[in-house]
Amino acid sequence: MRLLSLLLLAAAAPPEAVEVAPGTVARWAADGIVECRQSGRRSAPLGGACYFPVDLLAGGEIEVSIRTAAGETHRRLRVGPYPYPVQEISGVDQKYVEPSRADQERIRREQERVGALWKLASARRFALPLASPLPKLPEGGRFGARRVFNGQPRSPHGGADYRAATGTPVLAPADGVVALAEEQFFAGKAVYLDHGDGLISMSFHLSEIAVEEGEEVKRGQLLGKVGASGRVTGPHLHFGLRWRGARVDPALLFGDPAALMALE
């Protein structure tokens, strides 16, 4: 009887937590998925799979599940150690390291406008993989790097930087709506696109903006051109993604979705 009880308890015990890195996306594919859930937030499957973005600064455990006609299956994701390096950046205009009181107020207003975007819940307009935001995507990176500007530590890098000449076209990675298009203190000339399902793409440091807020854009459409506006040391595209509020490495969504960490 005791052995039977132990076997029943073992069968009922939740599965071991799966370790995931911060800033990544886990994929759970199965036949007949009708709903995905992450920490209580529901979403529809995409191409027969559920996707679970893990924020760059996440910690602890994350509850995820899929629902099919056969019922609901649960998993626990345990966020692993922070894997990104420290990036030392010198030669930055000191006003971007120690903003004036007036600039701090401007930054606060901009953060309020941008923060409202993470709550958008429009219908999905994208498919995976996403298209390149540049005609030819160079080696990019330093996503997640803990940055030190002119010797002073600042927040981790929430996007990927791609070197490109000033004037290089910057393209929409998927269909979407222009949620913000403006010049900001740190980001310079910036375009934020709402692709639905909580996916927001960000293109920063542009030399010019070619779209307007509220405009519907198509995958591959011109958004602007590469520049060196805002907090930069040279021309490049900073491309970032937030998916359901989570900062994730854009490089993960440019490749084959089946190559993402699998939970099956």
Sine and cosine of phi, psi and omega as CSV:
sin_phi,cos_phi,sin_psi,cos_psi,sin_omega,cos_omega
0.00,0.00,-0.69,0.73,0.01,-1.00
-0.88,0.47,-0.66,0.75,0.01,-1.00
-0.89,0.46,-0.67,0.74,0.01,-1.00
-0.89,0.46,-0.66,0.75,0.00,-1.00
-0.89,0.45,-0.66,0.75,0.01,-1.00
-0.91,0.42,-0.63,0.78,0.02,-1.00
-0.91,0.42,-0.65,0.76,0.01,-1.00
-0.91,0.41,-0.64,0.77,0.03,-1.00
-0.91,0.42,-0.65,0.76,0.02,-1.00
-0.90,0.44,-0.65,0.76,-0.01,-1.00
-0.92,0.39,-0.53,0.85,-0.05,-1.00
-1.00,0.06,-0.23,0.97,-0.06,-1.00
-0.91,0.41,0.60,-0.80,0.02,-1.00
-0.91,0.41,0.45,-0.89,0.00,-1.00
-0.91,0.40,0.39,-0.92,0.05,-1.00
-0.87,0.49,0.55,-0.83,0.03,-1.00
-0.93,0.37,0.61,-0.79,0.03,-1.00
-0.99,-0.11,0.78,-0.63,-0.02,-1.00
-0.98,0.19,0.73,-0.68,0.05,-1.00
-0.77,-0.63,0.46,-0.89,0.02,-1.00
-1.00,0.02,0.56,-0.83,0.09,-1.00
-0.89,0.46,0.58,-0.82,0.01,-1.00
0.99,0.12,0.19,0.98,-0.02,-1.00
-0.93,-0.37,0.00,-1.00,0.04,-1.00
-0.75,-0.66,0.78,-0.62,0.07,-1.00
-0.99,-0.14,0.56,-0.83,-0.04,-1.00
-0.84,-0.55,0.71,-0.70,0.00,-1.00
-0.78,-0.63,0.96,-0.27,-0.01,-1.00
-0.98,-0.21,0.62,-0.79,0.03,-1.00
-0.27,-0.96,0.34,-0.94,0.02,-1.00
-0.96,0.28,0.70,-0.71,0.17,-0.99
0.95,0.32,0.46,0.89,0.05,-1.00
-0.92,0.39,0.74,-0.67,0.05,-1.00
-0.91,-0.41,-0.30,0.95,0.00,-1.00
-0.38,-0.92,0.57,-0.82,0.09,-1.00
-0.90,-0.44,0.49,-0.87,0.02,-1.00
-0.59,-0.81,0.72,-0.70,0.04,-1.00
-0.71,-0.70,0.90,-0.43,-0.01,-1.00
0.76,0.64,0.67,0.75,0.05,-1.00
1.00,0.04,-0.19,0.98,0.00,-1.00
-1.00,-0.01,0.82,-0.58,-0.03,-1.00
-1.00,-0.04,0.53,-0.85,0.09,-1.00
-0.48,-0.88,0.32,-0.95,0.01,-1.00
-1.00,0.04,0.49,-0.87,0.05,-1.00
-0.91,0.40,0.37,-0.93,0.01,-1.00
-0.80,-0.59,0.93,-0.38,-0.01,-1.00
0.87,0.49,0.60,0.80,0.05,-1.00
0.98,0.20,0.28,0.96,-0.02,-1.00
-0.60,-0.80,0.37,-0.93,0.13,-0.99
-0.97,-0.24,0.59,-0.81,-0.01,-1.00
-0.86,-0.51,0.72,-0.69,-0.08,-1.00
-0.81,-0.58,0.99,-0.14,0.02,-1.00
-0.96,0.28,0.63,-0.78,-0.02,-1.00
-0.89,-0.45,0.86,-0.50,-0.09,-1.00
-0.90,0.44,0.51,-0.86,-0.02,-1.00
-0.83,0.55,-0.55,0.83,-0.03,-1.00
-0.94,-0.33,0.36,0.93,0.02,-1.00
-0.94,0.35,0.37,-0.93,0.08,-1.00
-0.48,-0.88,0.14,-0.99,0.03,-1.00
0.96,0.28,-0.60,-0.80,-0.04,-1.00
-0.86,-0.52,0.47,-0.88,-0.02,-1.00
-0.82,-0.57,0.78,-0.63,0.03,-1.00
-1.00,0.00,0.80,-0.61,0.06,-1.00
-0.75,-0.66,0.38,-0.92,0.03,-1.00
-0.38,-0.92,0.34,-0.94,0.15,-0.99
-0.82,-0.57,0.51,-0.86,0.05,-1.00
-0.85,-0.53,0.77,-0.63,0.08,-1.00
-0.81,-0.58,-0.03,-1.00,0.04,-1.00
-0.89,0.46,-0.40,0.92,-0.02,-1.00
-0.99,0.13,-0.18,0.98,0.00,-1.00
0.77,-0.64,-0.26,-0.96,-0.07,-1.00
-0.93,-0.36,0.69,-0.72,0.03,-1.00
-0.87,-0.50,0.69,-0.72,-0.11,-0.99
-0.91,-0.41,0.46,-0.89,0.15,-0.99
-0.65,-0.76,0.38,-0.93,0.12,-0.99
-0.88,-0.47,0.77,-0.64,0.06,-1.00
-0.97,-0.25,0.79,-0.61,0.04,-1.00
-0.96,-0.27,0.86,-0.50,-0.04,-1.00
-0.96,0.27,0.83,-0.55,-0.05,-1.00
-0.99,0.15,-0.10,-1.00,-0.02,-1.00
-0.90,0.43,0.40,-0.92,-0.01,-1.00
-0.94,0.34,0.88,-0.48,-0.16,-0.99
-0.99,-0.14,0.07,1.00,-0.19,-0.98
-0.99,-0.13,0.48,-0.87,-0.09,-1.00
-0.99,0.11,0.03,-1.00,0.12,-0.99
-1.00,-0.07,0.68,-0.73,0.00,-1.00
-0.89,-0.45,0.89,-0.46,0.03,-1.00
-1.00,-0.02,0.83,-0.56,-0.01,-1.00
-0.81,-0.59,0.84,-0.54,0.02,-1.00
-0.88,-0.47,0.23,-0.97,0.03,-1.00
0.99,0.12,0.23,0.97,0.04,-1.00
-0.99,0.15,0.69,-0.72,0.07,-1.00
-0.79,0.61,0.80,-0.60,-0.12,-0.99
-0.87,0.49,-0.38,0.92,0.01,-1.00
-0.91,0.42,-0.38,0.93,0.04,-1.00
-1.00,0.06,-0.20,0.98,0.04,-1.00
-1.00,-0.09,-0.62,0.78,0.01,-1.00
-0.77,-0.64,0.98,0.21,-0.06,-1.00
-0.88,0.47,0.54,-0.84,0.07,-1.00
-0.93,0.37,0.17,-0.99,0.02,-1.00
-0.87,0.50,-0.66,0.75,0.02,-1.00
-0.90,0.44,-0.66,0.76,0.02,-1.00
-0.93,0.38,-0.59,0.81,0.05,-1.00
-0.88,0.48,-0.62,0.79,0.04,-1.00
-0.93,0.38,-0.64,0.77,0.07,-1.00
-0.88,0.47,-0.70,0.71,0.01,-1.00
-0.86,0.50,-0.67,0.74,0.01,-1.00
-0.87,0.49,-0.71,0.71,0.00,-1.00
-0.90,0.44,-0.65,0.76,0.01,-1.00
-0.91,0.41,-0.64,0.76,0.01,-1.00
-0.90,0.44,-0.57,0.82,0.05,-1.00
-0.90,0.43,-0.70,0.71,0.00,-1.00
-0.90,0.44,-0.69,0.72,-0.03,-1.00
-0.93,0.36,-0.67,0.75,-0.02,-1.00
-0.86,0.52,-0.51,0.86,0.02,-1.00
-0.91,0.41,-0.40,0.91,-0.03,-1.00
-0.93,0.36,-0.49,0.87,-0.06,-1.00
-0.93,0.38,-0.24,0.97,-0.02,-1.00
-0.99,-0.11,-0.03,1.00,-0.02,-1.00
-0.90,0.43,0.60,-0.80,-0.05,-1.00
-0.65,-0.76,0.77,0.63,0.00,-1.00
-0.99,0.16,0.18,-0.98,-0.04,-1.00
-0.92,0.40,0.55,-0.84,-0.03,-1.00
-0.90,0.43,0.71,-0.71,0.01,-1.00
-0.84,-0.55,0.07,1.00,-0.14,-0.99
-0.85,-0.52,0.31,-0.95,0.15,-0.99
-0.78,-0.63,0.32,-0.95,0.05,-1.00
-0.96,-0.28,0.57,-0.82,0.03,1.00
-0.97,0.23,0.34,-0.94,0.10,-1.00
-0.96,0.27,0.38,-0.92,0.06,-1.00
-0.99,0.15,0.38,-0.92,0.04,-1.00
-0.92,0.40,0.65,-0.76,0.05,-1.00
-0.98,0.18,-0.09,1.00,0.06,-1.00
-0.81,-0.59,0.48,-0.88,0.01,-1.00
-0.81,0.59,-0.60,0.80,0.09,-1.00
-0.70,-0.72,0.92,-0.39,-0.10,-1.00
-0.99,0.14,0.90,-0.43,0.03,-1.00
-0.98,0.19,0.05,-1.00,0.11,-0.99
-0.88,0.48,0.79,-0.62,-0.04,-1.00
-0.81,-0.58,0.02,-1.00,0.10,-0.99
0.37,-0.93,-0.51,-0.86,-0.14,-0.99
0.90,0.44,0.34,0.94,0.15,-0.99
-0.87,0.50,0.72,-0.70,0.08,-1.00
0.99,0.15,-0.14,0.99,-0.05,-1.00
-0.87,0.49,0.69,-0.72,0.08,-1.00
-0.98,0.20,0.93,-0.37,-0.18,-0.98
-1.00,-0.04,0.58,-0.81,0.06,-1.00
-0.81,-0.59,0.94,-0.35,-0.02,-1.00
-0.99,-0.13,0.86,-0.52,0.01,-1.00
0.76,0.65,0.63,0.78,0.06,-1.00
1.00,0.06,0.00,1.00,-0.03,-1.00
-0.92,-0.39,0.83,-0.55,-0.02,-1.00
-0.92,0.39,0.63,-0.78,0.03,-1.00
-0.70,-0.72,-0.14,-0.99,-0.09,-1.00
-0.92,0.38,0.43,-0.90,0.04,-1.00
-0.88,0.48,0.41,-0.91,-0.03,-1.00
-0.98,0.21,0.92,-0.39,-0.11,-0.99
-1.00,-0.01,0.16,0.99,0.03,-1.00
-0.62,-0.78,-0.20,-0.98,0.04,-1.00
-0.87,-0.49,0.67,-0.74,0.01,-1.00
-0.98,-0.17,0.75,-0.66,0.00,-1.00
-0.84,-0.54,0.89,-0.46,0.01,-1.00
-0.93,0.37,0.72,-0.69,0.03,-1.00
-0.34,-0.94,0.45,-0.89,-0.02,-1.00
-0.95,0.32,0.51,-0.86,0.09,-1.00
-0.83,0.56,0.72,-0.70,0.00,-1.00
1.00,-0.08,-0.13,0.99,0.06,-1.00
-0.89,0.45,0.73,-0.68,0.00,-1.00
-0.88,0.47,0.65,-0.76,0.11,-0.99
-0.93,-0.35,0.79,-0.61,-0.20,-0.98
-0.90,-0.44,0.45,-0.90,0.05,-1.00
-0.94,0.33,0.77,-0.64,0.00,-1.00
-0.97,0.24,-0.22,0.98,0.00,-1.00
-0.19,-0.98,0.21,-0.98,0.11,-0.99
-0.85,0.53,0.50,-0.87,0.02,-1.00
-0.01,-1.00,-0.12,-0.99,0.05,-1.00
-0.83,-0.56,0.68,-0.73,0.02,-1.00
-0.94,0.33,0.94,-0.35,-0.03,-1.00
-1.00,0.07,-0.57,0.82,0.08,-1.00
-0.52,-0.86,0.61,-0.79,0.10,-0.99
-0.53,-0.85,0.98,-0.21,-0.11,-0.99
-0.31,-0.95,0.19,-0.98,0.09,-1.00
-1.00,-0.07,0.79,-0.62,-0.05,-1.00
-0.86,-0.51,0.31,-0.95,-0.11,-0.99
-0.87,0.49,-0.84,0.54,-0.03,-1.00
-0.99,0.11,-0.68,0.73,-0.12,-0.99
-0.98,0.17,-0.21,0.98,-0.09,-1.00
0.91,0.41,-0.49,-0.87,0.06,-1.00
-0.93,0.37,0.86,-0.52,-0.19,-0.98
-0.70,-0.71,0.56,-0.83,0.07,-1.00
-0.80,-0.60,0.81,-0.59,0.06,-1.00
-0.93,-0.37,0.82,-0.58,0.03,-1.00
-0.93,-0.36,0.69,-0.72,0.12,-0.99
-0.99,-0.13,0.92,-0.39,-0.03,-1.00
-0.99,-0.16,0.08,1.00,-0.03,-1.00
1.00,0.10,0.26,-0.97,-0.03,-1.00
0.83,0.56,0.48,0.88,0.05,-1.00
0.97,0.23,0.17,0.99,-0.01,-1.00
-1.00,-0.03,0.88,-0.47,0.04,-1.00
-0.87,-0.48,0.80,-0.60,0.10,-1.00
-0.97,-0.26,0.50,-0.87,-0.08,-1.00
-0.73,-0.68,0.78,-0.62,0.06,-1.00
-0.86,-0.50,0.89,-0.45,-0.15,-0.99
-0.91,-0.43,0.28,-0.96,0.13,-0.99
0.93,0.37,0.49,0.87,-0.04,-1.00
-0.94,0.34,0.42,-0.91,0.11,-0.99
-1.00,0.06,-0.42,0.91,0.08,-1.00
-0.40,-0.92,0.43,-0.90,0.00,-1.00
-0.93,-0.37,0.73,-0.68,-0.09,-1.00
-0.94,-0.34,0.10,1.00,-0.04,-1.00
-0.76,-0.65,0.21,-0.98,0.00,-1.00
-0.83,-0.55,0.45,-0.89,0.02,-1.00
-0.84,0.54,0.72,-0.69,-0.02,-1.00
1.00,-0.02,-0.18,0.98,-0.02,-1.00
-0.96,0.27,0.67,-0.74,0.12,-0.99
-1.00,0.08,0.73,-0.69,-0.01,-1.00
-0.82,-0.57,0.39,-0.92,0.02,-1.00
-0.95,-0.30,0.41,-0.91,0.07,-1.00
-0.78,0.62,0.78,-0.62,0.01,-1.00
1.00,0.04,-0.05,1.00,-0.02,-1.00
-0.96,0.27,0.54,-0.84,0.02,-1.00
-0.92,0.38,0.80,-0.61,0.06,-1.00
-0.97,-0.23,-0.51,0.86,-0.05,-1.00
0.15,-0.99,-0.36,-0.93,-0.02,-1.00
-0.70,-0.71,0.51,-0.86,-0.02,-1.00
-0.86,0.51,0.61,-0.79,0.04,-1.00
-0.45,-0.89,-0.40,-0.92,-0.01,-1.00
-0.63,-0.78,0.66,0.75,0.02,-1.00
-1.00,0.08,0.44,-0.90,0.01,-1.00
0.99,0.14,-0.44,-0.90,-0.06,-1.00
-0.99,0.11,1.00,-0.05,-0.02,-1.00
-0.61,-0.79,0.22,-0.98,0.16,-0.99
-0.89,-0.47,0.04,1.00,0.02,-1.00
0.06,-1.00,0.20,-0.98,-0.05,-1.00
-0.92,0.39,0.73,-0.69,0.10,-0.99
-0.15,-0.99,0.21,-0.98,0.12,-0.99
-0.97,-0.23,0.85,-0.53,0.22,-0.97
-1.00,-0.04,0.89,-0.46,0.01,-1.00
-0.89,-0.45,0.83,-0.56,-0.02,-1.00
-0.80,-0.60,0.36,-0.93,0.05,-1.00
-0.71,-0.70,0.69,-0.73,0.24,-0.97
-0.86,-0.51,0.81,-0.59,0.03,-1.00
-0.86,-0.51,0.92,-0.40,-0.09,-1.00
0.80,0.60,0.65,0.76,0.05,-1.00
1.00,0.02,-0.23,0.97,-0.08,-1.00
-1.00,0.00,0.75,-0.66,0.11,-0.99
-0.98,0.20,0.88,-0.48,-0.04,-1.00
-0.79,-0.61,0.42,-0.91,0.00,-1.00
-0.92,0.40,0.89,-0.45,-0.03,-1.00
-0.85,0.52,-0.54,0.84,-0.04,-1.00
-0.83,0.55,-0.49,0.87,-0.02,-1.00
-0.91,0.42,-0.50,0.87,-0.07,-1.00
-0.99,-0.14,0.04,1.00,0.11,-0.99
-1.00,0.02,-0.26,0.97,-0.06,-1.00
-0.97,-0.24,-0.13,-0.99,0.00,-1.00
-0.88,0.48,0.85,-0.53,0.01,-1.00
-0.85,0.53,-0.49,0.87,-0.01,-1.00
-0.92,0.40,-0.24,0.97,0.02,-1.00
-1.00,0.08,-0.13,0.99,0.05,-1.00
-0.93,0.37,0.34,-0.94,0.01,-1.00
-0.83,0.55,0.81,-0.58,-0.09,-1.00
-0.99,-0.10,0.64,-0.77,0.04,-1.00
-0.96,-0.29,-0.01,1.00,-0.05,-1.00
-0.87,0.49,0.00,0.00,0.00,0.00
